[in-house]
Amino acid sequence: SAAESFKEDAIGVIMTGMGQDGVEGIRAIKKFGGKTLAQDEKTSVIFGMNKVAVESGIIDRIAPLEKIAEEISSML
C-alpha cells in the first residue's frame, strides 16, 4: 500500500531475514517509481530475503547495516 500511496516518493529497505514476502513489497515500490535499498551480505545475519531482492535486480543501492540510515537520508 505504501508503493501505491507514495509512488516515486516511497523508499523501501530490505534487511536481513528469510523468505520472500518482503521482496514483493520492494518490487511494488520499484514498480511505482520508488527507491530501494538492501542490507549487504557481510552485515546480514541471514542473507536470504535481501539476497533474493538483490539478485532480482530491483535494488538501487546496497549498504552495510551501519550505513542504512545515511543511505536513506541521501535518497530523500
C-alpha positions in Angstrom: 0.0 0.0 0.0 2.9 2.4 0.6 4.0 1.9 -3.0 0.6 2.8 -4.4 0.2 5.7 -1.9 3.6 7.3 -2.2 4.7 6.1 -5.7 8.1 7.7 -6.6 8.4 9.2 -3.0 8.5 5.7 -1.4 11.7 4.3 -0.1 11.8 0.5 0.5 14.5 -1.0 2.7 15.0 -4.8 2.9 17.3 -6.2 5.6 18.5 -9.5 6.9 15.9 -12.3 7.0 14.5 -15.3 5.4 11.7 -15.8 2.9 10.5 -13.7 0.0 7.5 -11.8 1.4 9.5 -8.6 1.7 10.7 -8.9 -1.8 7.1 -8.4 -3.1 6.8 -5.1 -1.3 10.1 -3.9 -2.6 9.1 -5.0 -6.1 5.9 -2.9 -5.8 7.9 0.1 -4.6 10.2 -0.2 -7.6 7.2 -0.7 -10.0 5.7 2.6 -8.8 9.0 4.5 -9.2 10.2 4.5 -5.6 13.7 3.9 -4.5 15.1 0.6 -3.0 17.9 -0.3 -0.6 19.1 -3.6 0.7 21.4 -4.5 3.6 24.7 -6.1 2.4 25.6 -9.7 2.8 28.6 -9.0 5.1 26.5 -7.4 7.9 23.4 -9.6 7.5 22.8 -12.4 10.0 20.9 -14.2 7.3 21.4 -13.0 3.7 18.2 -14.5 2.4 15.4 -12.1 1.6 17.8 -9.3 0.8 19.8 -11.7 -1.5 16.6 -12.5 -3.4 15.9 -8.8 -3.9 19.4 -8.0 -5.0 19.5 -10.9 -7.4 16.2 -10.0 -8.9 17.6 -6.6 -10.0 15.1 -4.4 -8.1 17.6 -2.9 -5.6 19.0 0.6 -6.3 21.6 0.6 -3.5 23.3 -2.0 -1.2 24.7 -0.8 2.1 26.1 -2.3 5.4 23.9 -2.1 8.4 25.7 0.9 9.9 25.2 3.0 6.7 21.5 2.3 6.1 20.3 5.5 7.8 22.8 7.5 5.9 21.7 5.9 2.6 18.1 6.6 3.3 18.9 10.3 4.1 20.7 10.6 0.8 17.7 9.2 -1.1 15.4 11.9 0.3 
